[in-house]
Amino acid sequence: MPRTLRIAITLLALGLPAGLLALRIAGEPSGAGAAVVASPPPGPELKPAPSTPIAEEKAKLGDDETWRPEWDAAIEKALPAVLLEPKMGRTVQQFCPRFRSMSEPDRRAFWAYFFQALSGAEAGLKPTSDVQHTEPQVAVADQVSHRMVRSEGLLQLTYEDSKRYGCSFDWNADRNLQEHDPNKTILQPENNLLCGVNILESQLVVHKKPLITTSSYWSTLRPGWPGYKVFLKQMANVPSACEIRRVPERAIEGGASSTRIGSR
């Protein structure tokens, strides 16, 4: 083998490992042992919920103390998976007959609408609403604030709920604020609504109770109690995916027409 050819082959053999090493290093992230940073998983697809009758009325009157679209998003993101399962359709059959076959975004929108309707019945959609009840069964001392129980915010909750349901209410931070100060943790809409999600999950999943029951946390979900009819009225505009419509029917006596809520 000619001397010049032997030298060329030797140089090539020596240079190949170095070239491969350089290529490998160039393809790795900078820094020793650097890890590849994965993109965060995308959030759930969200849909806006329709306006309840009380929200529509407030819009006509120019009343700013009303439901906000960002509250729909907060609720839809916070919903536990169990409330989105098809089997939950049996629980909400009265208000959303097609829940089982709906897409997950539509199920999320239904629950957002439900809480809007509940807030309409409980607090007139007013975030700083509060009331101190005088009925003997509820006129008791709050075990956190140690004052007479006062129901507050969009869903009329109490400081005790922070212990019972893991809600973000801070009595120590709120105790020196004015009664209707929107900075109170219990009156902040997202805090109040997400606490409501926890309470509903406890009722439906942990205690396996119906949505409408005489033992519900909220009196507006108790048949025969004051406010129940108001809640039913607010459920009139559920998302169209639920396929609820008003069906005219004749009254049995007198020939007068009436309406009922039915499925398509």
C-alpha positions as CSV (number, residue, x, y, z in Angstrom):
1,M,0.0,0.0,0.0
2,P,1.5,3.4,-1.0
3,R,2.7,5.4,2.0
4,T,0.5,8.4,1.1
5,L,-2.7,6.2,1.0
6,R,-1.8,4.6,4.4
7,I,-1.4,8.0,6.0
8,A,-4.8,9.2,4.6
9,I,-6.6,6.1,6.0
10,T,-4.9,6.6,9.4
11,L,-6.0,10.2,9.6
12,L,-9.5,9.3,8.6
13,A,-9.7,6.6,11.3
14,L,-8.5,9.0,13.9
15,G,-10.8,11.8,12.9
16,L,-14.0,9.7,12.6
17,P,-14.6,9.2,16.4
18,A,-13.9,12.9,17.1
19,G,-16.4,13.9,14.4
20,L,-19.1,11.5,15.8
21,L,-18.5,12.8,19.3
22,A,-18.9,16.4,18.1
23,L,-22.1,15.5,16.2
24,R,-23.5,13.8,19.3
25,I,-22.7,16.7,21.6
26,A,-24.2,19.2,19.1
27,G,-27.5,17.3,19.2
28,E,-27.8,17.3,23.0
29,P,-29.3,20.1,25.1
30,S,-26.7,22.5,26.5
31,G,-25.5,21.8,30.0
32,A,-24.5,18.5,31.5
33,G,-27.5,16.2,31.9
34,A,-30.0,18.8,30.8
35,A,-33.5,17.5,30.8
36,V,-36.0,18.1,28.0
37,V,-38.7,20.4,29.3
38,A,-42.1,19.1,28.2
39,S,-44.9,21.5,27.3
40,P,-47.7,21.6,29.9
41,P,-50.8,19.6,28.9
42,P,-53.5,21.7,27.3
43,G,-56.4,22.7,29.5
44,P,-59.9,21.5,28.9
45,E,-62.0,22.9,26.1
46,L,-64.4,25.4,27.6
47,K,-67.8,26.7,26.4
48,P,-69.6,29.7,27.6
49,A,-72.9,29.0,29.4
50,P,-76.1,30.8,28.4
51,S,-77.5,33.6,30.6
52,T,-80.1,32.7,33.2
53,P,-83.4,34.7,33.2
54,I,-82.2,36.9,36.1
55,A,-79.0,37.7,34.2
56,E,-81.0,38.6,31.1
57,E,-83.2,40.9,33.2
58,K,-80.2,42.6,34.8
59,A,-78.7,43.1,31.3
60,K,-81.9,44.9,30.2
61,L,-81.7,47.1,33.4
62,G,-78.0,47.8,33.0
63,D,-77.3,46.2,36.4
64,D,-73.6,45.6,36.7
65,E,-73.9,43.2,39.6
66,T,-74.5,40.2,37.4
67,W,-72.8,37.0,36.2
68,R,-69.4,37.2,34.6
69,P,-68.2,34.9,31.8
70,E,-64.9,34.3,33.6
71,W,-66.9,32.6,36.4
72,D,-68.0,30.0,33.9
73,A,-64.4,29.3,33.0
74,A,-63.4,29.1,36.7
75,I,-66.1,26.5,37.4
76,E,-65.5,24.5,34.2
77,K,-61.8,24.2,34.9
78,A,-62.4,23.2,38.5
79,L,-65.0,20.4,37.9
80,P,-63.8,17.0,39.2
81,A,-63.8,14.2,36.6
82,V,-66.6,12.4,38.4
83,L,-69.1,15.2,37.7
84,L,-68.3,14.8,34.0
85,E,-68.9,11.1,33.7
86,P,-71.8,9.9,31.6
87,K,-73.4,8.2,34.6
88,M,-74.0,11.6,36.1
89,G,-76.7,12.0,33.5
90,R,-79.1,10.1,35.7
91,T,-78.6,12.7,38.4
92,V,-79.3,15.7,36.1
93,Q,-81.9,14.0,33.9
94,Q,-84.6,16.5,35.0
95,F,-82.6,19.5,33.6
96,C,-80.4,17.9,31.0
97,P,-81.8,14.8,29.4
98,R,-78.9,14.4,26.9
99,F,-76.1,14.7,29.4
100,R,-74.9,11.1,28.9
101,S,-74.4,11.6,25.1
102,M,-73.1,15.2,25.3
103,S,-69.5,16.1,24.7
104,E,-67.3,16.9,27.7
105,P,-67.2,20.7,26.9
106,D,-71.0,20.7,26.8
107,R,-71.1,18.9,30.2
108,R,-68.8,21.5,31.6
109,A,-71.0,24.2,30.3
110,F,-74.1,22.6,31.9
111,W,-72.5,22.6,35.3
112,A,-71.4,26.2,34.8
113,Y,-75.0,27.1,34.0
114,F,-76.2,25.2,37.0
115,F,-74.1,27.2,39.4
116,Q,-75.2,30.4,37.7
117,A,-78.8,29.4,38.3
118,L,-78.0,28.4,41.9
119,S,-76.4,31.8,42.4
120,G,-79.4,33.5,40.9
121,A,-81.7,31.8,43.4
122,E,-79.4,32.2,46.4
123,A,-77.9,35.7,45.9
124,G,-79.5,37.3,42.9
125,L,-76.0,37.0,41.2
126,K,-74.6,39.6,43.6
127,P,-71.1,38.6,44.8
128,T,-71.3,40.6,48.1
129,S,-74.8,39.4,49.1
130,D,-75.1,38.1,52.7
131,V,-77.9,37.2,55.1
132,Q,-78.1,36.2,58.7
133,H,-80.9,33.7,59.2
134,T,-83.1,33.7,62.2
135,E,-84.6,30.2,61.9
136,P,-83.7,28.1,65.0
137,Q,-82.1,25.3,62.9
138,V,-79.6,27.7,61.4
139,A,-79.3,30.5,63.9
140,V,-76.3,29.0,65.6
141,A,-72.7,30.0,66.1
142,D,-70.2,29.6,63.3
143,Q,-67.4,27.3,64.5
144,V,-64.8,29.3,62.7
145,S,-65.8,32.9,63.1
146,H,-67.5,32.2,66.5
147,R,-70.4,34.6,65.6
148,M,-73.9,33.9,64.5
149,V,-73.8,32.1,61.2
150,R,-74.1,34.4,58.2
151,S,-74.5,33.1,54.6
152,E,-72.3,35.1,52.2
153,G,-71.4,35.5,48.6
154,L,-72.7,34.1,45.3
155,L,-73.6,30.8,46.8
156,Q,-74.4,31.9,50.3
157,L,-71.7,30.0,52.1
158,T,-70.2,30.2,55.6
159,Y,-66.7,30.3,57.1
160,E,-67.3,26.8,58.6
161,D,-67.3,25.5,55.0
162,S,-63.5,26.2,54.9
163,K,-63.1,23.3,57.4
164,R,-65.9,21.1,56.2
165,Y,-65.1,21.2,52.4
166,G,-61.6,22.6,52.1
167,C,-62.6,26.0,50.9
168,S,-60.3,29.0,50.6
169,F,-61.9,31.3,53.2
170,D,-59.7,33.0,55.7
171,W,-61.6,34.4,58.7
172,N,-58.4,35.9,60.2
173,A,-57.8,37.9,57.0
174,D,-61.5,39.0,56.8
175,R,-62.5,39.7,60.3
176,N,-61.5,43.4,60.3
177,L,-63.0,44.1,56.8
178,Q,-66.4,45.7,56.3
179,E,-69.4,43.4,55.9
180,H,-69.7,43.8,52.1
181,D,-66.0,44.4,51.3
182,P,-65.3,42.5,48.0
183,N,-61.8,41.8,49.2
184,K,-63.1,39.4,51.8
185,T,-62.0,35.9,50.8
186,I,-65.5,34.5,51.3
187,L,-66.9,37.1,48.9
188,Q,-64.4,36.7,46.1
189,P,-66.4,35.0,43.3
190,E,-63.9,32.3,42.4
191,N,-63.4,31.3,46.0
192,N,-67.1,31.2,46.6
193,L,-67.9,29.2,43.5
194,L,-65.1,26.7,43.8
195,C,-66.2,26.0,47.3
196,G,-69.7,25.3,45.9
197,V,-68.1,22.8,43.5
198,N,-66.6,21.0,46.5
199,I,-69.9,21.0,48.3
200,L,-71.8,19.7,45.3
201,E,-69.3,16.9,44.9
202,S,-69.7,16.0,48.5
203,Q,-73.5,15.8,48.1
204,L,-73.6,13.8,44.9
205,V,-70.5,11.6,45.1
206,V,-69.4,11.3,48.7
207,H,-72.9,11.1,50.3
208,K,-74.6,9.8,47.1
209,K,-77.6,12.1,47.4
210,P,-79.8,13.3,44.5
211,L,-79.3,16.8,43.1
212,I,-82.7,17.8,44.4
213,T,-83.2,16.7,47.9
214,T,-84.6,17.9,51.2
215,S,-81.2,17.4,52.8
216,S,-79.2,19.5,50.3
217,Y,-76.8,22.1,51.6
218,W,-78.7,24.7,49.7
219,S,-82.4,25.4,50.7
220,T,-83.0,26.4,47.0
221,L,-82.5,22.8,46.0
222,R,-85.0,21.5,48.6
223,P,-88.5,20.9,47.2
224,G,-91.1,22.9,49.2
225,W,-88.6,25.3,50.7
226,P,-88.5,29.0,50.0
227,G,-86.4,29.7,46.9
228,Y,-86.9,26.3,45.3
229,K,-89.3,27.7,42.7
230,V,-86.9,30.5,42.0
231,F,-84.2,28.0,41.3
232,L,-86.4,26.1,38.9
233,K,-87.2,29.3,37.1
234,Q,-83.5,30.1,36.7
235,M,-83.0,26.6,35.1
236,A,-85.1,27.6,32.1
237,N,-82.2,28.5,29.8
238,V,-80.0,25.4,30.1
239,P,-77.4,24.9,27.2
240,S,-79.1,23.8,24.0
241,A,-77.0,20.6,23.9
242,C,-79.2,19.4,26.8
243,E,-82.2,19.5,24.3
244,I,-84.8,20.9,26.7
245,R,-87.7,22.7,25.1
246,R,-91.0,24.0,26.1
247,V,-93.8,21.8,24.9
248,P,-97.3,23.3,24.7
249,E,-100.0,21.1,26.0
250,R,-103.7,21.5,26.7
251,A,-104.9,21.5,30.2
252,I,-107.3,18.6,30.9
253,E,-110.0,20.9,32.1
254,G,-111.1,24.2,30.6
255,G,-109.3,23.9,27.3
256,A,-106.6,26.4,28.5
257,S,-103.1,25.9,27.2
258,S,-100.1,25.6,29.5
259,T,-96.4,24.7,29.1
260,R,-94.1,22.2,30.5
261,I,-90.4,21.4,30.1
262,G,-89.7,18.3,28.1
263,S,-87.0,16.6,26.0
264,R,-86.9,16.6,22.2
